[in-house]
Amino acid sequence: MRRPSERAPRVRRFTPAERWVHRATATLMAVCVLTAGCLYLPFLAQLVGRRALMVTVHEWSGLLLPVPLLLGLASRALRTDLTRLNRYGPHDLRWLRAALRRRPGRPAGKFNAGQKIYAAWLAGAVLVMTGTGLLMWFTHLAPLAWRTGATFVHDWLALTLAVVIAGHVWMAYGDPEARRGMRTGTVDPAWAQREHPLWEPEEQAGHQRGPAG
């Protein structure tokens, strides 16, 4: 057994820039969800009051939601991870099948198939929410029928977002090492090998193509 001083070094998973983007985006998303609750749920509306303030905070937090990611694109590491999130392989299908059947042996690179799908869905949802929100905010941009449709899509997608984000938080709560990786930027090598066995070969292939910086 290794002594504490002989433990394998932790594996670098996220850079400070990536962690900043995640925290800033999560904060803005939380503000959006909470203010939406204050606008649509009667008991929260009565508890908080100040509806006009809630509307203003909700509008501006939603408008600023894409900003952390746009600023984070200056980080080469973030751009590399975005490429990974958008790249699917046969192992992702095997991961999904194993996850749906609740079986072990789920092959994954740095990001598993579930994380890739969540990231893609969230990006699309944020774009739709921003577009429909602008139609609702600037009433002169479109006719009434468009604004009515935008309100319907915005409200139901907001509810779906809240449910999906709650699931994301629940999954993160059940994996302390994953949370530690996002908080500190490093993870235990045994966890990395168990949960993301294809990550190291993926890194090696990336170094052969060129350094990520």
VENRA-V113611 format. One record per helix or strand of 2 or more residues. SS is the DSSP state (H for helix, E for strand). FROM is the first residue (numbers start at 1). TO is the last residue. If there is no record, write none. Layout:
SS FROM TO
SS FROM TO
This chain:
H 4 6
E 11 12
H 16 40
H 42 48
H 51 64
H 67 72
H 76 85
H 90 100
H 113 137
H 139 141
H 144 173
H 176 184
E 186 187
H 189 195
H 199 209
